[in-house]
Amino acid sequence: MKSEIIDKILTAAESLFNEFGYCAVSLELVAEHAGVSKRTLYKYFGDKNGLVSKVLLRRNAFFKKSLTDVIAVFSEKKDKINALISWHIRWFNDDDYRGCMFVRAQAEYGNMSEEICSIVREHKQWMQASIAQWLGATAASEQAACLIMLILEGMIAYTSVFGVKEHDFEREKIYIYDIVDAIGNANA
């Protein structure tokens, strides 16, 4: 029963934070949407920062598993990177897509919560390190991962502002493929 209650709260909070942001959503609203009392929220999460942290940790675990599962079926660098880009494009087209909840948490919490900012940093560091690993774990792949990460983050920012309507991302894919090709040249 406890895990069901926690899951209901996290699901409601994630949906509300994704749609309205963190600061705009009160614990009262989360409790109402989860069908629990505000006291129950405090019992399981301590305070709003605790709830935000748990939502981000849960989202991070989902993100890692989902992306890792998609990449795992490929062995070639370009295929892995294509899967990475395709995963993001599918995410951009989700009805509930509102941009990156991690970037939004960093923007809204800034220096107010080291715990939340630490979760955000770990998520982005994992992403960049994973890209470097998928590209061969060399010095050149680490540099390439940084550039690819910047392009992906730009795509996330772009789509959260302008949407994806009539944008096919072919130009971005070509830039990313050029970066992947440059790794081979750097190692030659």
N, C-alpha and C positions, 0 to 999 in steps of 0.2 A: 504493500500500500504506500509506504514512504517513497519508493522509487517512482511510482505512478504520479504521486503528488508533485514531486520534484520535476518530473518530465513535463507535466501539465504547465507548471510555472515557467520552466525554461522555454517551452514552445511558445507560450503566450508572450513572454518577455522578448524573445528573439523576433517574433513577428512585429510587435509594437516598436521595438528599437529600430528594426530595419525600415519600417515605414515612416516613423516620426523622429528618429534620432534618440539619443540617450537622455539628454537633459530635459526634453519636452515631455517625457513619459514619467508619470509618477508611480510610486509603488501601489497607490490606491487603484490606478488604472490597470496595472499588471494583475493585482489581486482579483479585480472584477473580471477581467478576461480569462483568468485561470480558474475562476470559480472557487477561490479560497479567501481566507481572511488575511488582512495585512499582517496580523500577528504570526500567521503561518509563514509568510515570506521572511519575516525577521527570524523566526525559529530556524529555518533552513539556510538562509543566506546572510544573516547578520545585518546587512544594510544594503543600500542600493549599489554601492561599489562592489560588494560581494556578489550581488546578482549579476551585474554587468560582467564581472570577471568570469563567472561560471558560464554565462551565455557565450562569451568569447572563447573560452576553453572548449566548450561543446562544439561551437562552429569550427574551431581550428581542427578538432579531431575529425569532424565530418569532412572538411576540406582536404585534409591530408589523405584520408582513406579514399575518398572519391578520386582525387587526382592520381594517387599512387596506383589505384586499380586500373585506371585508364592507361597509364604509361606502361604498366607492367607487361602488357601483351606485345610490346614492340622491342626490337633489339637495335635497330638503326637510329642514329642520332636524329636525323631529319624526321623520321616517323614519330619519335618521341616528342619532338618539338611541335610537329603538326598536331599530335594528340593534345598537347598542352594548349595550343592556340584554339583548337576546336572545342575543347572543354570550356574555355573562357567565352567563346562566342555563344555556345549553348546557354551558359549562365547569363550572358547579357540579354538573351531572348526570353528568359524566364519572366513570367508575369509579375513576380514579386521582387524582381531585380531593382535595387535602389543604389547601387554602387557598393563599395567595399565597407563593410561594417567595422573592419579593423582601422582603416584610415579615418573613418568618422569618429571612432572612439578616441583615437589619438588627437584629432582636432578638438573634440569636445572636452576631453579630460586634461590634455596638455600636461602640465606639471602637478595637477591636483591629485593624481593617483599613480604612484610608481608601479603598483601591482598591475593595473590596467595597461599602462604604457609598456611594461615588460612583456606582457602577453602579446601585444601588438608587434613589438620588435622581434620576439621569438618566431611569430608566424611569418613575418616577412623574411627573416634570416633563413628559416627553414625552406621557404620557397626558393630563394636565390641559391642556397647550398644544394638543393635538390636539382635545380636546373644544371648547375655545374657538374654534379654527379652524373646526370643523364647524358651530359656532353663529353664525359670521359675523365673528369676529375684531374685536369691538368691546369697549369697556370693560365694557359690560353682559354680554357673552358670557364675558369673563374671570371676572367675579364668579359667573356662573351655572356655569361650568366647575368652579370651586372647590366650589360646593355639590353639584353632580352627582358630583364626585370623592369627596366625603365620604360621600354616600349609597352609591356603588358600593363604597367601601372598607368601609363598614358592612355591606353585603350580603356581601362576601367574609368578613369576620370572623364574621358571624352564621352563614353556611353552613358555615364550617370548624369551628364549635363544635357547632351543632345539626343540620347537614345540611339537605337541601332537601325531605325527605319532607313532603308535604301543605302546602307553602308555595308559593304561586303568584306572589308578588311584585307583585300588582296595586296594592297600596297604595304601594309604592315607585315603581312606574311613574307613578302619578298625581302623586306629589310631584315627580318629575323633569319630567313634562310641564308641571306648573304653573310650574316654574322656567323652562322653555323659553318658555312663553307670556309670562312676565314680561319676557323680553328684548324682545319686540315692543312691550310697553307702555312699557318704558324708552326705546326708540328712537323712540317716536311723538311 
